[in-house]
Structure formats: structure tokens, C-alpha cells
Amino acid sequence: MKLRIAAIILCLVMLVSVFAACTTTPEDGNKDTGSGNVETTTAKPVDSVTDDNDEMDDLPSDLKINQTLKMLYWEEHTNMEFFPKEPTSNGDTINDALIKREEALSSRLGVDFDFIETPGDSGNMGAFIDKVSVDRDGLKEYDIVAGYSRTAPTLALNGLAANLNQLEYLNFSKPWWPASLVRETTIGDNLYFCSGDISTNLLWMMEATFYNKDLLEGYTDVEDPMKLAKENKWTFDKFFEICEGKYQSGETELYGCVYYDVNIEAYQTSAGLFAVKNEDGVLSLSKEFSDSRIPDLCDRLIAFLASPDVKSGNSTKMRDLFFNKQALFTTDRVFIIYGKDNSTSSKNIDFDYGVVPNPKLNEKQPYYTNVGHPFTTYCIPSYIPETRQNNAAATLECLASESHRTVIPPLFEIVMKARYTTDPAAREMFDIIRSSVVFEIGRLFNINEWYTSNKFRKVIISGKNTWKSDLNSNKALIEAGIAEINTKLGG
């Protein structure tokens, strides 16, 4: 394939967080619970993945496009995704898997790519979207747009993304398209963007809770978190209990838990408390967003972060405390098993670690896994001719299908669960974490600029529980934002 790119893509073992140049900026780009036995029903996990990695797509065997397609992609993507680092095999598992995916695409459809790289992370979303908008004047006419997770939803609202459900070849019932994402983002009968096995970054951005096994085993009265998780007993109560009283002063301080602040919002997801409900393609503000469970959980987390046992900060440098064995726990994206951030640092978890899903409100509730924002959503421009849209649709289906068979299995089974994991129990936890992934449409659309995406985290970090009053002040705006999505995308 023609790889017209300006930047060198880091190899897998040095991949890291999406914000290299600005390690003190929240990764969502906004620069600016109780434990009662109440179950939620907003999201349904455990349907996003399958063990059937041999399933084939429905693309016609004689389908040939025989063209070079132009893909606009965001240059700050964290991990190898669109193409391999090296065009020939170099022994790197993911590099070589992506080569096989390229070869399959070329062999099956005769498709080559002209990659156009442009800044597109949360801080550059506006410029990225403008580039897509200007393109309608015929400057480049991209066939596929691959951007930061919240980019494609905004493109859809601006009328720049085609309705994928009206195009040929895409089959969203296939396992490479997560059922949770398809279900939550289908508005009316329309779907404007997609992700899943096509995005390696989606897998690496899964949020989980890690702990230092050696440090934790030094406490004889502490229950094994992975055993608790396997028995469906890994709750906020247990998590807080284990972290309590673990702070140790001295030349090298020790904490019960440390956070890079942006990851705190993963707990709203793990508690099953989502902002927006999608019922048969119609969006509405969920009852969970207005009842007592979110402010109750905010109270508990505010108190938790205020204790000496916990340290948090708005910088990826907070990860160093965990890497340097100065904390029992941290909650973060799973890429921390091999790298700290997307600088040249190779800092990672280099000790024996345990991993569990993020804690839940109570034992009856299922686990819910949040996915950090820096994964890729794919869409097709609405303004290119229908024939080109269908060619792009066939290409996306082929890419996702081939990824499902040739890229994701080695990434998950060989790299994530074998190369960087030594404990069979931890490997089992990764299965639980992956099978519990859910997607929340409020986070993707960032309704009311930031409220449905990261308000939860901002309240907790502020130390003042203003959730109820802030929601009352913003509720009309949030509902207006939801109504706009229904009107523009559901018709």
C-alpha cells in the first residue's frame, strides 16, 4: 500500500497515551455511590466479542474495487492501527498482523490506500472537522475518515457523515462490530459511524484496575481482588476497604491508590450510571442520571480522594507512582502494561501485577468496562458519490472482518494476555474486562459540550458535590442537545 505519511509510528512496545506533547491536559480534551442493591438496565455488556474468530464476512467473492482510496486519519492515534510501522515483516506481532490485513484487502478487493495524516485529537477536533467540511469543495474528497472517538459523532451532526445503514456490504450483525456500540448509536434506523475490531486502539483503551501483587500480598488480612472479581464480589465497598489505611510516609511514600485524573470517569460507567438512554432508536435523558446514585457515589469518591491513602493529579506523571511501586492500586487504560504515555518513555508495569474490572456498585450488578476516548471511529463522507460510498463501505467491512481474524486474536491473546501477563488469573480477568465493554452515547456526543462526558470526574476532583444543583441548571440544555441528535440523525 502507499503509505503517504510524515510521522514514524512507534512500535507496539513503546505505544502509550494519546497526549504526548501535553501530559497535563485531560485526555477528553475539555481544557476548560451508594452500595444499595439497585440494578441498572441502561447498557447490556457481554455481547461485544465472540470466540468465533473464523467467521467470514458476506462480501461477494467476485467483488473487485481495484482503486486507491483516500483515508483521512488522526495523527495522534496511540497504537498502530491504520498500517504497520514497517511495510515488511519485522517480527513484531501487531506489525506483521497488520501486513496480513493489508495483503488480504489488496487480494480480495484490489484496494490500496492513500493515507492523509492530520492532527485530530481532542484539542484538534475542530480543525480536523473543518478539514472534512472544506473537502466537500473537491480538494481531496476523502473516501474514509478515521478520527478520534468523538469526531465522527460531530461530523454526523454537521451532516458530513453518510448513513451507513443505507450503504451496501456493511453487516453490523457480525462480531467485528460491537453489538453494544451498534445498539447505542443507532438513532432511528440510522447509523453514521462505526468502530470495533477495526480499531486496535479500542482494545488498548479499555479501562481496568491494576494492583501490585507483591505489595498487596504483604497484608495478610486483604482478600485477593481477582478472586473477588471472579466471584462477582468486586465492589466499591471492597475496593475502598482494601485501600483504606495503606498510606505510609517516609522518604518513599506509599499510597493505597493513585490516579491520573481522567480515568476517574471510568467509575461512572462501572457503576452502570449512564447519561443517555437509547430505546428503539430514540434518545432520552436516563433516569439514572437524575436519581440519587450518582451524587451518592460522588460523595464516596470525594471522601476517598481526600484521604491520605489516595493521590491524584492531572498529569500522566501520576502513573510513575504506580510504576515505581509506590501504590497498591491504580485505574487506567490497559496500555499501561507496556507503556506510560506516547512520549519516547518505555516506562511500564514491570512487576507482577493483578488486574480486575473496575468496581461495581453491588454484587448483583454486572461488570461494565469503559473505553477511554482515544480510540478511532470511522465514517464515510456524505458528499462523495454513492458508488464511492459503497466502495468505502465494502472496504470498511473487509478491514474489520480481516482484523477480527488476523489482528485482534494475536493482539489480545499473544500480546496483551501472554507477553505482558504472567498470571493465568490475570488472563482470565482480561477476558471478563473485554466481554464487559459498553459504549455510552452521551460520552461520544459530549452533549452540552462536556456534561455527559466528564462532569462526573470534574465534580469529584473539585471536592465539592455540586452534582444535583449543576444538573438542575443544565438539564434543559442537555435535553435540548438530545432532542437535536434525535431530530438531525433519527429522521
N, C-alpha and C positions, 0 to 999 in steps of 0.2 A: 504494500500500500504506500501511497505517497504520504509521507509524514511531514507536512509543512509546518513545522513547529519551531519556535525560537528558544524554548527553555528545555533544559535537560531534566528529565523526570527522575526523581530519586528512586533507587532500588528499594524493594519491599522492606528490607530490614531496617531502613532508615526513614520510612514513612512516618509522618506524625501529624500533629494538629493543623487545622486549616489556616491558622493565622500565624505566619512566620514572622512577618515584619513588625507585628504589633501584639506582643504577648500579653498586653494588659487590656486588650479590647475584648468585651464579651463576644463569644462565638456566634451569638444570634444576630449580631450586627446592630443592635439598638444602642447607640452610643448615647446616647441620651440617658393532726387528725385524732381525731379520736380513734379508739380501737374498738368501737362498738360493732356488733355483728350485723352490719348492714352491707348487703352485696350491691354492686352496681352492675348495670347491664348495657352500658353505652357501647363498649367495644368488645369484640369477640376474638381472642387470640387463638393460637394453635392451629391456624389454617393457612399460614403464610408459607409454609415449607412442606416438602414431601420427601420421602425416601426414594421415590421413583425417579432417579437421575437419568434413566434411559428413555424416558418418554420423549417422543418426537413431536415436532410441530406439524401443522396441516398444510404447509406451503406446497403448492404443486411441484412435482419433481421436475417438470419441464419449464418452470418459471425462470426466465433469464432477464436481468435488467441491463447488464453489460454497460454500465455507466460509472462515472466518478461522481459521487455525491458530496456536497459540501456540508460539513458539520461545524457549527459554531459551538465552542465549548469553553467552560470557565477554567482559566489557567491555574487557579489556586487549589484545584482538587487535590485532596490529601494523598491518595494512593493511586497506583497505576490502575487505569480504568479504560481509557479510550483506545490505547495502543500500548504495546510493550515498550520498555525502556530501550531494549536492543532489538533490531529487526531480525536477528538470527538467534538461535538458541544459545543461552549463556549459562544454563544450569539453574537459573532462578525459577522456582516453581511457578510463580504467577506470570513472570515474563514469558515463559515457554507456553503456558496455558493460553495466554492472550494471542500468541503467534498461531496456535492451533485454531483459535476462534477466527482470526483473520483469514487463514487459509480456507476454512470451511465456508466463510462468507463469500470469498472470491470464487471458490469452486462451485458453490451452489447457485449463487445469483449473479456472479460476474461483477460484483460491486467493489469499487475501490473508494477510498476517502481522500478528500482534500480537507484537512483539518485547519480550521481558523481559530487561533487562540486569542482570547481577550480576557482582561480582568473581569471577575464576576462574582466574587464573594459577597458577603452581606454588605460590606462597605461600598462595593462597586455594582450592586444590583441595578441601580438607576441607570448608570451608563451602559451596562450590558443590555438592559431592556430597550434603551434608546437605540442601540446598535441594531437590534432586531427590527425595531419600528422603522428606522431610516431605510433599512434594507428593502422595504416594500417598493422603493423607488428604483430598484433594479441594480443596486451597487454590487451586490454579491448573490442575493437570492439563495439563502441557506436552505438546504433540504431538511436538516435536522438541527434542533437547538438543544444543547445539553448544558444545563446550568445548575447552580446552587439550588437546594431543595425548594426554597420559597420563590424562585424566579418564575418557573413555569406557571404556577397559580396566578401570579400577577400578569403574566403575558396573556393568560386566558381571559382575565377580567378586562384587559385592554383590547380584546378582540383579535389578538395576534396568534392564537393557537387554534389549530383545526380540531374539530370534534373527531376524536379517534374512533368512536363507535360508528361513524359513518364511512369509514375507510375499509378497504379490502385487507385481508390477510391477518390482521391482528386478532388473536383469540385470547381474551382476558380470563378465560376459564382455565388456562394452562398454568401449571405450577410455578413457572418462572415469573409470573405476575402475582404478587402477594394479594391474596383474597381480601385481606383487611384494607389495603390501600385502594384496591378497585372499588370495594363496597363503600368506603367512607368518602371517596372523591367523585363518585358518580352522582351527578346532580341532574335531576330529571332522568332522562335516558342518555345523558351526555357525559363524556369523559375526555378531558383535554390534555392530560399529561400522564406519564407512567414512570415507573421505576421497578426495581426488584433485582433479580439475578443479573440483569444487565449492568447494574452498578455495584462494583466491588466495594465502593465506599459505604454503601448502605450496610453491608455486613460489618465493616470495621467500626461504624458509628453506633453500634448497639451499646446501650448504657448498662453497666453492671456494677456490682460492689465487690471490691477486691480486699483481701486481707493478708497480712504477713503471718504465715503459718508458724514459723519459729517463735515469733513474739507472742502470738496468742496461746501457743501450747505451754508457755511459761506460767499461765494462770490455770491452776488445776480445777478451779470451780467454774470455768467457762465452757458452755456447750459448744459443740462443733457446728459452725454455721452451715456447712454443706450438708450435714446430717439433718439439721433443722429444715433446710430448704427442700431436701428430698421428701421429708415428711409433711410438707406444706405448713410448717410452723415458723417460717422466716418472716416475722412481722416487725413493724416499727418498735413495738414493745421490746422484743428480743434484741433488736439492734441497739436501741438506746441503753438497755440494761448492760449489754456487754461492753459498750464504750464508756459507761459511767465509772468514774474514779480511776481512770487509767493514766491521767496526766502525771508526768514525772519531771520535776525541774532539774536543773544541773547544767553542766557545760553543753550537753546534748539533750535537748528536751524530747520527751516522748508524749504523743497525743493518742487519744482513742480513735480520732478520725480527722482527716484533713480533706479540704475541698478546693478545687478550682471552681469558683462560684457558679459558673454557667451550668454545671452539672446538677445543681440542686433542683432545677426544674424537672429532672427525671422523676422525682418523688411524686409530683402531681400525677404523672402517668402511672407510676407503680401503684398508687392509691386508687386508680380507676376513676379519677375525678376529671372528666373532660369538659371542655367548654361548649362544644357544638355537637348536637345530635343530628344524625342523618337517618331519616325514616322514610324509606321508599323514595329516596332521591330528593327529599325536601329537608332543608336545614333549619334548625331552630336552636335557641339557647337551651342547653340541657339543664335539667333540674339540679344535677349535681353541682353546677357552677354557682347556684344560689342558695343551697341548703347549708347546714352548719358544719359539714365535714371539712371543707377547705379551710375556713377560719380556725377550726379546732386543730387541724394539722399544722397550720401556720403557727399557732400558739406553741405547739410542742416543739417544732423545729427552731423557732426563735429562741426558746429556752435552751434547746440542745446546743445551738451555735454559740450561745452566750456563756456556756460553761467552759472552764479551763481545759476540759477534755477534748475540745474541738477547736480547730483553727481553719479559717477560710480566707480566701483573698482573690482579687480579680486579676489573676496572672497565672499563666501556665507554670510559673516557678513554684507554685504551691505543690505541684506534683513531685518536686525534688524531695520534699519531706518524706513522702511515702517511699520513693526510690532509695532514699538514704536510710531507710529502716527507722524512721522517727515517728511512725504512726502505725496503729494496728489496722485501720481501715481507710479506704477511700472509695468514692463512687466516681466513675469516669467512663469514657468511651473505651471499647476493648482494645483499641490500637495501642494503649499504653503498655501492653505486654511486649511490644517490640520497639517503641519509640516515644519520646517525651513530647515533641512538637515538630513542626515542619521546618525547623532550622537544620543545621548540619549535626545537631546533637544526636548521639546514639543512646542517650540515657533511656533506660527502660527498667522493667521489673526483672532483676537478675537474681532474685532469690526465690525460694519455694513459696508460692502463693496459693491461696484458695480463692475461689470466685463463686458468687451466688447471684441470683436475680436481685434486683432492688427490692427492698422490703415492701410488704403489703399491709393493709390496714388490719386484717384479721385472717384467721386460718381458713375461713370458708371462701374467701375471695381468691380467684386465680391470680397467677403472676402476670404482670403486664410489663413489657420491655419497651422503653422509649428509644427512639433513634435520634441521635444528635443531628442538628440541621445540616452539617456539611456532607450530605450525600447528594447524588445527582438525580434530578428529574428531567425527563426527556419529553420534548413536544415537537410538533411539525408545524411550520408557519402556515397560517390560514390563507395567505395571499399568493402562494405558489399554485400552479395549475393542478387540477385533480389527478392527472396522470402522475405527476411528480410526487404528490402527496401519497398516492398508493405505492409508488416505488419506495418511498421513505418508510411507509408502514411495513412493507414486506421486509425491509432491511432491519427495522427495529425488532420484528418478530424473530428473524433469523439470528440476530445478535443475542437476544435474550435466551432463545432456545439453545443456542450453542454454549452460552455462558452457563446455563443450567447443567449441562453435561460435561463441559471441559474446563471451566474456570472455577465455579463455586465449589465443587467437590474437593479439588486439591487445596483451595484457599481455606476452606473450613476444616476439612478432615486432616490434611497434612500440615498446613502451616499453623493455623490457629490452635487446633486441638492436639497436635503431636509435637511440632517443632518448639512451640512456646509453652507447652503444658506437659508436666511430668506425672501428675496425679490423675489416675483414672476417674476419681470422684469429680475432679475439676472438669474433665472432658464431658462427663455426664451433665454437669451444670451448664456448660456451653450449649448443649442440646436443649435444655429447658429454656435458657435465655433466648435462643434463636426461635424456638417454637412459640414463644410468648410475645413476639414483636407485634405491636399495634401501631396504627397511624391515626393521628387526630387532625381533622381538617381545620380546626381552629388554629393550630400551630402552623400549618402550611400556609394558610391565607393571612395569618398575622392580623386578624381583624382589629379594627380600631388602632392601627399602627403597631401596637405591642401587647395589648391587653390579653388576648387569648394565647399568646405565645410565651411570654415570660413574666407576666405580672406576679405570679406565684413566687418566683425566685426573688424578684425585686422587693416584695413585701418582707420576706424572711430576712434578706440581707439588711434591710433598713432597721430591723429590730423593733419595728412598730407595726402591730397588726391592724392595718387600715383596710383590710380586705372588704369588709361589709360596706363601709362608707364609700370607698373607691368604686365598688361595683354599683352601688346605688347611683353614683354620679355618672357612671359610664354606661349603664345598662341600655339606655335608649340608643346610644351611638353603636354599641355592639350589635343590638338587634337590627339597626339600620344597615350595618355592614353585612349581616347575614342575609337580610332581605335583598340587598344589592346582588349578592352572589346568586341567590335563587332566581332573581329576575334576569340577570345577564347570562347565566350559564345553564339554567334549567329549562329554558323555553324550547 
